[in-house]
Protein backbone atom coordinates (compact mmCIF):
# COMPACT_ATOMS: atom_id res chain seq x y z
CA UNK A 1 0.00 0.00 0.00
CA UNK A 2 1.27 3.47 -0.86
CA UNK A 3 -0.86 5.32 1.65
CA UNK A 4 -3.03 4.66 4.71
CA UNK A 5 -5.76 6.74 6.30
CA UNK A 6 -9.12 6.51 8.06
CA UNK A 7 -12.15 5.97 5.85
CA UNK A 8 -15.89 5.52 5.79
CA UNK A 9 -17.14 1.95 6.17
CA UNK A 10 -20.50 0.37 5.70
CA UNK A 11 -21.49 -0.54 9.23
CA UNK A 12 -21.90 -4.26 8.46
CA UNK A 13 -18.36 -4.96 7.34
CA UNK A 14 -16.09 -6.72 9.90
CA UNK A 15 -12.79 -5.06 10.81
CA UNK A 16 -10.13 -5.25 13.53
CA UNK A 17 -10.62 -4.58 17.22
CA UNK A 18 -7.97 -4.13 19.91
CA UNK A 19 -6.70 -7.29 21.61
CA UNK A 20 -8.28 -6.28 24.92
CA UNK A 21 -11.71 -5.91 23.28
CA UNK A 22 -11.29 -9.12 21.28
CA UNK A 23 -10.29 -11.19 24.32
CA UNK A 24 -13.14 -9.89 26.49
CA UNK A 25 -15.74 -10.27 23.76
CA UNK A 26 -14.46 -13.71 22.76
CA UNK A 27 -14.66 -14.94 26.35
CA UNK A 28 -18.40 -14.26 26.32
CA UNK A 29 -19.00 -15.36 22.74
CA UNK A 30 -17.28 -18.79 22.83
CA UNK A 31 -20.05 -20.31 24.85
CA UNK A 32 -22.31 -19.88 21.78
CA UNK A 33 -24.48 -17.57 23.84
CA UNK A 34 -24.32 -14.22 22.04
CA UNK A 35 -27.28 -13.06 24.06
CA UNK A 36 -24.88 -12.53 26.97
CA UNK A 37 -23.44 -9.60 25.08
CA UNK A 38 -26.84 -8.12 24.22
CA UNK A 39 -28.80 -5.78 26.40
CA UNK A 40 -31.83 -7.97 27.24
CA UNK A 41 -34.63 -5.63 28.22
CA UNK A 42 -37.50 -7.31 26.40
CA UNK A 43 -39.19 -9.09 29.30
CA UNK A 44 -42.72 -10.40 28.80
CA UNK A 45 -44.74 -7.20 28.95
CA UNK A 46 -44.89 -5.41 25.57
CA UNK A 47 -47.44 -2.78 26.56
CA UNK A 48 -47.82 0.13 24.14
CA UNK A 49 -48.57 2.37 27.13
CA UNK A 50 -45.04 2.30 28.55
CA UNK A 51 -43.63 5.78 29.08
CA UNK A 52 -41.10 6.96 26.51
CA UNK A 53 -38.32 7.34 29.05
CA UNK A 54 -38.27 7.18 32.84
CA UNK A 55 -36.98 10.39 34.36
CA UNK A 56 -35.30 8.67 37.30
CA UNK A 57 -34.32 10.58 40.40
CA UNK A 58 -33.73 14.30 40.18
CA UNK A 59 -30.40 15.16 38.62
CA UNK A 60 -29.95 11.75 36.97
CA UNK A 61 -30.10 10.82 33.31
CA UNK A 62 -33.37 9.22 32.15
CA UNK A 63 -33.58 5.44 31.94
CA UNK A 64 -33.91 4.14 28.39
CA UNK A 65 -35.13 0.71 29.46
CA UNK A 66 -38.80 1.32 28.63
CA UNK A 67 -38.02 2.59 25.13
CA UNK A 68 -35.73 -0.37 24.46
CA UNK A 69 -38.23 -2.87 25.84
CA UNK A 70 -41.01 -1.55 23.63
CA UNK A 71 -39.00 -1.30 20.39
CA UNK A 72 -36.64 -4.31 20.41
CA UNK A 73 -39.26 -6.84 19.23
CA UNK A 74 -39.56 -4.96 15.92
CA UNK A 75 -35.81 -5.09 15.17
CA UNK A 76 -34.69 -8.06 13.05
CA UNK A 77 -31.52 -9.83 12.02
CA UNK A 78 -30.95 -10.17 8.27
CA UNK A 79 -28.72 -12.78 6.61
CA UNK A 80 -28.30 -13.61 2.95
CA UNK A 81 -27.08 -16.26 0.56
CA UNK A 82 -25.03 -14.58 -2.20
CA UNK A 83 -25.87 -15.15 -5.85
CA UNK A 84 -22.22 -15.65 -6.67
CA UNK A 85 -19.06 -15.87 -4.65
CA UNK A 86 -17.56 -12.40 -4.99
CA UNK A 87 -13.97 -11.42 -4.40
CA UNK A 88 -13.62 -9.52 -1.16
CA UNK A 89 -10.84 -7.61 0.48
CA UNK A 90 -9.63 -9.59 3.43
CA UNK A 91 -8.16 -7.82 6.42
CA UNK A 92 -4.94 -9.26 7.83
CA UNK A 93 -5.83 -12.01 10.28
CA UNK A 94 -5.08 -11.21 13.92
CA UNK A 95 -2.04 -12.99 15.31
CA UNK A 96 -2.67 -16.15 17.42
CA UNK A 97 -1.79 -14.27 20.58
CA UNK A 98 -0.30 -15.85 23.69
CA UNK A 99 -2.08 -19.21 23.31
CA UNK A 100 -0.09 -20.68 20.42
CA UNK A 101 -1.64 -22.57 17.53
CA UNK A 102 -4.54 -23.95 19.57
CA UNK A 103 -5.92 -20.51 20.32
CA UNK A 104 -9.22 -20.71 22.27
CA UNK A 105 -10.38 -17.58 20.41
CA UNK A 106 -10.04 -19.22 16.97
CA UNK A 107 -13.79 -19.76 16.76
CA UNK A 108 -14.42 -16.11 17.58
CA UNK A 109 -12.07 -14.94 14.82
CA UNK A 110 -13.59 -17.36 12.33
CA UNK A 111 -17.13 -16.30 13.14
CA UNK A 112 -16.65 -12.55 13.19
CA UNK A 113 -13.43 -11.71 11.34
CA UNK A 114 -12.59 -14.79 9.32
CA UNK A 115 -12.91 -16.24 5.88
CA UNK A 116 -15.82 -15.96 3.48
CA UNK A 117 -18.42 -18.66 4.25
CA UNK A 118 -18.44 -21.61 1.84
CA UNK A 119 -20.62 -21.25 -1.24
CA UNK A 120 -24.31 -21.61 -0.42
CA UNK A 121 -23.90 -20.81 3.29
CA UNK A 122 -25.91 -18.06 4.96
CA UNK A 123 -23.97 -15.09 6.26
CA UNK A 124 -25.17 -12.61 8.88
CA UNK A 125 -24.94 -9.17 7.35
CA UNK A 126 -27.03 -6.66 9.21
CA UNK A 127 -30.24 -5.48 10.74
CA UNK A 128 -33.62 -4.13 9.79
CA UNK A 129 -36.85 -2.99 11.41
CA UNK A 130 -40.50 -3.84 10.85
CA UNK A 131 -42.70 -0.90 9.84
CA UNK A 132 -46.07 -2.62 9.33
CA UNK A 133 -47.94 -5.47 10.95
CA UNK A 134 -48.11 -7.31 7.62
CA UNK A 135 -44.34 -7.65 7.43
CA UNK A 136 -42.74 -4.75 5.54
CA UNK A 137 -39.14 -4.22 6.72
CA UNK A 138 -36.72 -1.36 6.03
CA UNK A 139 -32.98 -2.02 5.82
CA UNK A 140 -29.91 -0.87 3.89
CA UNK A 141 -29.47 -1.74 0.22
CA UNK A 142 -25.91 -2.93 0.86
CA UNK A 143 -27.23 -5.49 3.35
CA UNK A 144 -29.31 -7.36 0.75
CA UNK A 145 -27.53 -6.35 -2.47
CA UNK A 146 -26.88 -9.23 -4.92
CA UNK A 147 -28.50 -11.76 -2.62
CA UNK A 148 -30.04 -14.98 -3.93
CA UNK A 149 -31.92 -15.51 -0.66
CA UNK A 150 -32.71 -13.14 2.21
CA UNK A 151 -33.55 -14.61 5.62
CA UNK A 152 -35.10 -12.55 8.41
CA UNK A 153 -34.83 -13.65 12.03
CA UNK A 154 -37.23 -12.07 14.51
CA UNK A 155 -36.47 -11.28 18.13
CA UNK A 156 -38.29 -14.49 19.19
CA UNK A 157 -36.01 -16.46 16.78
CA UNK A 158 -38.71 -17.17 14.22
CA UNK A 159 -37.18 -17.20 10.73
CA UNK A 160 -38.75 -16.24 7.40
CA UNK A 161 -37.56 -15.95 3.82
CA UNK A 162 -38.02 -12.35 2.69
CA UNK A 163 -39.02 -10.96 -0.68
CA UNK A 164 -37.13 -7.91 -1.91
CA UNK A 165 -39.79 -5.33 -2.81
CA UNK A 166 -37.30 -2.76 -4.08
CA UNK A 167 -33.96 -1.10 -3.41
CA UNK A 168 -32.31 2.24 -4.09
CA UNK A 169 -28.52 2.29 -4.22
CA UNK A 170 -28.30 6.09 -4.33
CA UNK A 171 -29.68 6.42 -0.80
CA UNK A 172 -28.72 2.86 0.28
CA UNK A 173 -32.29 2.03 1.29
CA UNK A 174 -34.14 -1.25 0.66
CA UNK A 175 -37.65 -2.51 1.41
CA UNK A 176 -38.25 -6.22 1.98
CA UNK A 177 -41.29 -8.19 3.14
CA UNK A 178 -42.00 -11.34 5.09
CA UNK A 179 -45.30 -13.19 5.47
CA UNK A 180 -46.05 -14.33 9.02
CA UNK A 181 -49.17 -16.13 10.34
CA UNK A 182 -49.74 -13.40 12.91
CA UNK A 183 -49.49 -9.59 13.12
CA UNK A 184 -45.96 -8.37 13.70
CA UNK A 185 -44.70 -5.62 16.05
CA UNK A 186 -43.95 -2.46 14.08
CA UNK A 187 -42.04 0.73 14.81
CA UNK A 188 -43.59 4.17 14.26
CA UNK A 189 -41.68 6.59 12.03
CA UNK A 190 -40.79 9.94 13.55
CA UNK A 191 -39.59 13.21 12.03
CA UNK A 192 -35.84 13.55 11.66
CA UNK A 193 -36.25 17.25 10.86
CA UNK A 194 -37.27 17.79 14.49
CA UNK A 195 -34.04 16.29 15.85
CA UNK A 196 -31.67 18.71 17.54
CA UNK A 197 -27.96 18.37 18.05
CA UNK A 198 -27.61 17.02 21.59
CA UNK A 199 -30.86 14.99 21.60
CA UNK A 200 -30.64 11.48 23.04
CA UNK A 201 -30.94 8.59 20.56
CA UNK A 202 -30.77 4.79 20.70
CA UNK A 203 -29.37 2.38 18.12
CA UNK A 204 -30.62 -1.21 18.08
CA UNK A 205 -29.17 -3.96 15.90
CA UNK A 206 -26.96 -7.00 15.60
CA UNK A 207 -23.31 -5.83 15.74
CA UNK A 208 -20.90 -8.66 14.90
CA UNK A 209 -23.92 -10.99 14.81
CA UNK A 210 -24.80 -10.31 18.46
CA UNK A 211 -28.58 -10.04 18.43
CA UNK A 212 -30.71 -7.35 20.06
CA UNK A 213 -27.92 -5.03 21.17
CA UNK A 214 -28.91 -1.58 22.39
CA UNK A 215 -26.55 1.40 22.47
CA UNK A 216 -27.26 5.01 23.31
CA UNK A 217 -25.76 8.41 22.60
CA UNK A 218 -26.65 11.82 21.29
CA UNK A 219 -27.09 13.47 17.91
CA UNK A 220 -23.62 14.86 17.21
CA UNK A 221 -24.46 16.73 13.99
CA UNK A 222 -27.00 16.91 11.18
CA UNK A 223 -26.71 17.30 7.43
CA UNK A 224 -23.39 15.49 7.15
CA UNK A 225 -22.03 14.76 3.65
CA UNK A 226 -19.62 11.82 3.73
CA UNK A 227 -18.98 11.30 0.03
CA UNK A 228 -21.34 8.37 -0.51
CA UNK A 229 -23.47 10.09 -3.16
CA UNK A 230 -25.26 13.24 -4.31
CA UNK A 231 -28.03 12.83 -1.71
CA UNK A 232 -25.82 12.72 1.39
CA UNK A 233 -27.64 14.23 4.36
CA UNK A 234 -26.64 12.06 7.29
CA UNK A 235 -27.34 12.28 11.01
CA UNK A 236 -24.08 11.90 12.93
CA UNK A 237 -24.28 10.17 16.30
CA UNK A 238 -21.94 8.89 18.97
CA UNK A 239 -24.27 5.99 19.82
CA UNK A 240 -22.11 2.91 19.19
CA UNK A 241 -22.62 1.62 15.64
CA UNK A 242 -20.54 -1.37 14.58
CA UNK A 243 -20.43 -3.97 11.77
CA UNK A 244 -23.86 -5.64 11.78
CA UNK A 245 -25.79 -2.52 12.83
CA UNK A 246 -26.41 -1.59 9.18
CA UNK A 247 -30.10 -1.18 8.44
CA UNK A 248 -31.13 -1.01 12.08
CA UNK A 249 -33.15 1.86 13.56
CA UNK A 250 -31.94 5.01 15.25
CA UNK A 251 -34.67 5.94 17.73
CA UNK A 252 -35.68 9.00 19.72
CA UNK A 253 -36.87 8.82 23.33
CA UNK A 254 -40.46 8.35 22.16
CA UNK A 255 -39.48 5.09 20.46
CA UNK A 256 -39.91 6.56 16.96
CA UNK A 257 -37.48 5.81 14.15
CA UNK A 258 -35.56 8.94 13.21
CA UNK A 259 -32.81 7.33 11.15
CA UNK A 260 -31.43 4.18 9.53
CA UNK A 261 -27.96 3.25 10.81
CA UNK A 262 -25.79 3.12 7.69
CA UNK A 263 -22.07 3.86 8.05
CA UNK A 264 -19.20 4.48 10.45
CA UNK A 265 -15.97 6.43 10.25
CA UNK A 266 -13.08 4.48 11.72
CA UNK A 267 -9.42 3.71 11.13
CA UNK A 268 -9.86 0.22 12.61
CA UNK A 269 -13.43 -0.70 11.64
CA UNK A 270 -14.61 -0.57 15.27
CA UNK A 271 -16.73 2.16 16.80
CA UNK A 272 -14.92 5.37 17.71
CA UNK A 273 -18.03 7.46 18.32
CA UNK A 274 -18.64 8.62 14.75
CA UNK A 275 -21.61 6.87 13.18
CA UNK A 276 -24.00 7.96 10.46
CA UNK A 277 -27.71 7.34 9.95
CA UNK A 278 -29.93 8.14 6.96
CA UNK A 279 -32.67 10.57 8.09
CA UNK A 280 -36.07 8.91 8.19
CA UNK A 281 -37.65 11.90 6.42
CA UNK A 282 -35.55 11.04 3.35
CA UNK A 283 -36.32 7.34 3.72
CA UNK A 284 -40.10 7.88 3.84
CA UNK A 285 -40.25 9.21 0.30
CA UNK A 286 -37.94 6.47 -0.99
CA UNK A 287 -39.84 3.66 0.75
CA UNK A 288 -43.18 4.92 -0.54
CA UNK A 289 -41.92 4.66 -4.12
CA UNK A 290 -40.33 1.28 -3.50
CA UNK A 291 -43.59 -0.07 -2.12
CA UNK A 292 -45.67 1.32 -4.97
CA UNK A 293 -43.33 0.79 -7.94
CA UNK A 294 -40.41 -1.32 -6.75
CA UNK A 295 -38.00 1.44 -7.79
CA UNK A 296 -37.33 5.14 -7.31
CA UNK A 297 -37.74 7.73 -10.05
CA UNK A 298 -36.21 11.18 -9.64
CA UNK A 299 -36.57 14.52 -11.31
CA UNK A 300 -33.86 15.64 -13.75
CA UNK A 301 -32.79 19.24 -14.31
CA UNK A 302 -29.98 18.62 -16.78
CA UNK A 303 -27.08 20.58 -15.30
CA UNK A 304 -23.70 19.81 -13.78
CA UNK A 305 -23.03 22.03 -10.77
CA UNK A 306 -20.25 23.01 -8.41
CA UNK A 307 -19.92 24.82 -5.11
CA UNK A 308 -19.70 28.60 -4.92
CA UNK A 309 -16.50 29.54 -3.11
CA UNK A 310 -16.03 32.98 -1.50
CA UNK A 311 -13.82 33.95 -4.42
CA UNK A 312 -16.43 32.85 -6.96
CA UNK A 313 -19.16 34.64 -5.00
CA UNK A 314 -17.34 37.96 -5.46
CA UNK A 315 -16.87 37.28 -9.17
CA UNK A 316 -20.58 36.58 -9.68
CA UNK A 317 -21.83 39.50 -7.61
CA UNK A 318 -23.10 37.50 -4.64
CA UNK A 319 -23.05 38.97 -1.15
CA UNK A 320 -21.91 35.60 0.24
CA UNK A 321 -20.98 32.09 -0.90
CA UNK A 322 -24.38 30.57 -1.62
CA UNK A 323 -26.25 28.77 -4.37
CA UNK A 324 -25.06 26.24 -6.95
CA UNK A 325 -22.89 27.30 -9.88
CA UNK A 326 -23.90 25.74 -13.22
CA UNK A 327 -20.70 24.29 -14.71
CA UNK A 328 -22.37 22.63 -17.70
CA UNK A 329 -25.83 22.32 -19.27
CA UNK A 330 -26.95 19.10 -20.97
CA UNK A 331 -27.85 19.86 -24.57
CA UNK A 332 -31.56 19.32 -25.15
CA UNK A 333 -32.21 18.73 -21.44
CA UNK A 334 -34.86 20.45 -19.29
CA UNK A 335 -32.55 23.26 -18.16
CA UNK A 336 -31.33 23.90 -21.71
CA UNK A 337 -34.90 24.14 -23.01
CA UNK A 338 -35.80 26.58 -20.21
CA UNK A 339 -32.87 28.88 -20.95
CA UNK A 340 -30.52 28.09 -18.07
CA UNK A 341 -26.90 28.80 -19.08
CA UNK A 342 -23.45 27.78 -17.94
CA UNK A 343 -22.24 30.35 -15.41
CA UNK A 344 -25.69 30.87 -13.89
CA UNK A 345 -25.86 30.56 -10.11
CA UNK A 346 -29.02 28.75 -8.97
CA UNK A 347 -30.17 30.57 -5.84
CA UNK A 348 -33.67 29.11 -5.39
CA UNK A 349 -35.65 26.07 -6.53
CA UNK A 350 -39.44 26.34 -6.51
CA UNK A 351 -39.22 29.16 -4.00
CA UNK A 352 -36.85 27.36 -1.62
CA UNK A 353 -33.40 28.97 -1.22
CA UNK A 354 -30.45 26.87 -2.40
CA UNK A 355 -27.83 27.32 0.31
CA UNK A 356 -25.08 25.41 -1.49
CA UNK A 357 -24.42 22.91 -4.28
CA UNK A 358 -25.28 20.02 -1.96
CA UNK A 359 -28.90 21.21 -1.63
CA UNK A 360 -29.91 21.30 -5.28
CA UNK A 361 -29.63 17.59 -6.28
CA UNK A 362 -31.85 16.54 -3.37
CA UNK A 363 -34.43 19.22 -4.19
CA UNK A 364 -34.60 18.16 -7.83
CA UNK A 365 -34.65 14.45 -7.00
CA UNK A 366 -37.58 14.90 -4.62
CA UNK A 367 -39.69 16.61 -7.29
CA UNK A 368 -42.00 14.44 -9.44
CA UNK A 369 -40.99 13.83 -13.03
CA UNK A 370 -42.84 16.11 -15.45
CA UNK A 371 -43.62 18.80 -12.87
CA UNK A 372 -43.05 22.43 -13.82
CA UNK A 373 -40.87 24.27 -11.32
CA UNK A 374 -39.51 27.79 -10.98
CA UNK A 375 -35.72 28.05 -10.89
CA UNK A 376 -34.19 31.35 -9.80
CA UNK A 377 -30.71 32.09 -11.16
CA UNK A 378 -28.25 34.93 -10.84
CA UNK A 379 -26.84 35.96 -14.25
CA UNK A 380 -24.61 38.99 -14.77
CA UNK A 381 -25.61 40.36 -11.39
CA UNK A 382 -29.35 40.12 -12.14
CA UNK A 383 -31.79 37.51 -10.83
CA UNK A 384 -34.03 35.70 -13.29
CA UNK A 385 -36.78 33.19 -12.62
CA UNK A 386 -37.21 30.51 -15.27
CA UNK A 387 -39.85 27.78 -15.56
CA UNK A 388 -38.46 24.28 -16.09
CA UNK A 389 -40.36 21.06 -16.81
CA UNK A 390 -38.34 18.34 -15.10
CA UNK A 391 -37.38 15.15 -16.91
CA UNK A 392 -36.59 11.74 -15.41
CA UNK A 393 -33.10 11.08 -14.11
CA UNK A 394 -31.40 8.08 -15.70
CA UNK A 395 -28.39 6.23 -14.30
CA UNK A 396 -26.04 7.69 -16.91
CA UNK A 397 -27.31 11.21 -16.32
CA UNK A 398 -26.77 10.80 -12.58
CA UNK A 399 -23.14 9.81 -13.14
CA UNK A 400 -22.47 12.66 -15.53
CA UNK A 401 -24.03 15.38 -13.40
CA UNK A 402 -22.47 14.23 -10.16
CA UNK A 403 -19.12 14.91 -11.76
CA UNK A 404 -17.97 11.31 -12.08
CA UNK A 405 -16.57 11.47 -15.57
CA UNK A 406 -14.42 8.38 -14.97
CA UNK A 407 -16.11 6.23 -17.61
CA UNK A 408 -14.55 2.79 -17.81
CA UNK A 409 -11.99 3.63 -15.14
CA UNK A 410 -14.45 3.27 -12.21
CA UNK A 411 -13.70 6.56 -10.48
CA UNK A 412 -15.84 9.50 -9.33
CA UNK A 413 -14.38 12.94 -8.65
CA UNK A 414 -15.55 16.33 -7.40
CA UNK A 415 -14.19 19.85 -7.34
CA UNK A 416 -11.98 20.79 -4.40
CA UNK A 417 -14.57 22.91 -2.63
CA UNK A 418 -14.29 23.98 0.98
CA UNK A 419 -16.90 21.33 1.81
CA UNK A 420 -14.81 18.60 0.15
CA UNK A 421 -11.70 19.87 1.93
CA UNK A 422 -13.45 19.56 5.31
CA UNK A 423 -14.92 16.16 4.47
CA UNK A 424 -11.59 14.62 3.45
CA UNK A 425 -9.38 16.73 5.74
CA UNK A 426 -7.49 18.33 2.86
CA UNK A 427 -5.26 21.37 2.98
CA UNK A 428 -6.56 24.58 1.45
CA UNK A 429 -3.46 24.95 -0.71
CA UNK A 430 -4.09 21.74 -2.66
CA UNK A 431 -5.14 21.85 -6.29
CA UNK A 432 -6.83 19.19 -8.38
CA UNK A 433 -9.99 17.11 -8.06
CA UNK A 434 -10.87 14.91 -5.10
CA UNK A 435 -11.84 11.26 -5.53
CA UNK A 436 -15.29 10.70 -3.98
CA UNK A 437 -15.95 7.09 -4.96
CA UNK A 438 -14.09 4.09 -6.37
CA UNK A 439 -16.06 1.29 -7.99
CA UNK A 440 -15.24 -2.19 -6.61
CA UNK A 441 -13.32 -4.32 -9.09
CA UNK A 442 -12.51 -1.31 -11.30
CA UNK A 443 -9.13 -0.24 -12.70
CA UNK A 444 -9.10 2.56 -10.13
CA UNK A 445 -9.44 0.11 -7.24
CA UNK A 446 -6.81 -2.19 -8.73
CA UNK A 447 -4.42 0.76 -8.91
CA UNK A 448 -4.97 1.56 -5.23
CA UNK A 449 -6.88 4.82 -5.60
CA UNK A 450 -9.07 5.71 -2.60
CA UNK A 451 -11.76 8.27 -1.78
CA UNK A 452 -10.06 11.40 -0.51
CA UNK A 453 -7.15 11.16 -2.94
CA UNK A 454 -6.46 14.35 -4.89
CA UNK A 455 -5.72 13.90 -8.60
CA UNK A 456 -3.49 16.75 -9.72
CA UNK A 457 -2.52 15.60 -13.22
CA UNK A 458 -3.87 13.26 -15.90
CA UNK A 459 -1.34 12.20 -18.53
CA UNK A 460 1.00 15.01 -17.40
CA UNK A 461 -1.74 17.65 -17.87
CA UNK A 462 -2.77 19.63 -14.76
CA UNK A 463 -6.43 19.28 -13.72
CA UNK A 464 -8.06 21.83 -11.44
CA UNK A 465 -11.75 21.04 -11.98
CA UNK A 466 -14.14 18.24 -12.86
CA UNK A 467 -14.39 19.73 -16.34
CA UNK A 468 -10.58 19.47 -16.73
CA UNK A 469 -10.69 15.87 -15.53
CA UNK A 470 -13.51 14.95 -17.91
CA UNK A 471 -11.68 16.52 -20.83
CA UNK A 472 -8.44 14.71 -20.00
CA UNK A 473 -10.23 11.37 -19.69
CA UNK A 474 -12.09 11.95 -22.96
CA UNK A 475 -8.80 12.74 -24.72
CA UNK A 476 -7.45 9.41 -23.48
CA UNK A 477 -10.45 7.33 -24.58
CA UNK A 478 -8.33 5.34 -27.06
CA UNK A 479 -5.49 4.75 -24.62
CA UNK A 480 -5.06 1.71 -22.39
CA UNK A 481 -3.42 3.57 -19.52
CA UNK A 482 -3.93 6.82 -17.64
CA UNK A 483 -0.92 8.33 -15.87
CA UNK A 484 -2.15 10.07 -12.72
CA UNK A 485 -0.34 12.33 -10.31
CA UNK A 486 -2.02 11.63 -6.97
CA UNK A 487 -1.59 13.30 -3.61
CA UNK A 488 -2.63 11.60 -0.37
CA UNK A 489 -1.78 13.31 2.86
CA UNK A 490 1.74 14.72 2.51
CA UNK A 491 2.82 12.23 -0.16
CA UNK A 492 2.58 12.63 -3.93
CA UNK A 493 3.14 9.83 -6.44
CA UNK A 494 2.50 8.86 -10.05
CA UNK A 495 0.11 5.97 -10.64
CA UNK A 496 -0.50 4.20 -13.94
CA UNK A 497 -4.15 3.12 -14.17
CA UNK A 498 -4.70 0.42 -16.79
CA UNK A 499 -8.11 0.08 -18.46
CA UNK A 500 -9.98 -3.17 -17.81
CA UNK A 501 -9.88 -5.65 -20.68
GINORQUI-V192610 format. One line per field, one symbol per residue. ss: DSSP state (a for helix, b for strand, c for the rest). psi: psi as a letter, one per 40 degrees, with the letter a starting at -180 (. if undefined). A space follows every 50 residues. Layout:
# GINORQUI-V192610
ss=???
psi=???
This chain:
# GINORQUI-V192610
ss=ccccccbbbbccccccccaaaaaaaaaaaccccaaaaccccccccccccc cccbccccccccbcaaaaaaaaaabbbbbbbbccccccccccccccaaac cccccaaaaaaaccccccccccbbbbbbbbcccccbbbbcaaaaccbbbb bbbcccccbbbbbbbbbbccccbbbbbcccccccccccbccaaacccccb bbbbbcaaacccbbbbbbbbbbbbcccccccccbbbbcccccccccccbb bcccccbbbbbbbbbbccccccccbbbbbaaaaaaaaaaaaaacccccbb ccbbbbbccaaaaaaccccccccbbbbbbccccaaaaaccccccbbbbbc cbbcccaaaaaaaaaccccccbbbbbbbbccbbbbbbbbcbbccaaaaaa acccccaaacbbbbbccaaaaaacccccccccbbbbbbccccaaaaaccc cccbbbbbccbbcccaaaaaaaaaacccccbbbbbbbbccbbbbbbbbcc c
psi=hdiiiiiiiheehiaiiiddddddddddddefgeddeiggedaehfheei idhhdaiheiiiheddddddddeehihhiihidihihihhihhiieaeea dgheeddddddeeaihiiheiihhdaiiiheideehhhaidedehfhdhh hhhideeiiihihhdiihddefhihihihieiiihihihahddeiiheii iihhaghfehifhhiiaihdiifhheeeiefhfihhiehhhiheeheiih iaeeeiheihhdiihieeeiheegihhhhdddddddddddddeeihiiih dfihiiihiddddddefieihiahhhdihhheiddddeehiheihheihf ehihdidddddddddehiheihihhhihhfehhihihhhiahhidddddd eefceebeefihiiigiddddddefiideiiaihhdihhheiddddeeii heihhdihfehiheiddddddddddfdeieihhhhhhhbeihihhhhhii .
